[in-house]
């Protein structure tokens, strides 16, 4: 409770803080439940993200990770391929 969380996206040169729809820096405070989530708009491909959590005493933690966004068609193709392979394997084993 009371921890401030900020998100940063890598722009190719540096991590830049994400902005709200009105252009203000997006910093959120975790409430009494301790549960926190936010939806981010990400570009297709690799999205390098940094999450910064800062306690009221000024201590903070940084977590870096990458989220890869793929085209919906690619997911459908992978699923279809997987189902086709499973069907063929089942046919060979029976």
Order of alpha helices (4+ residues) and beta strands (2+ residues): beta-beta-beta-beta-beta-alpha
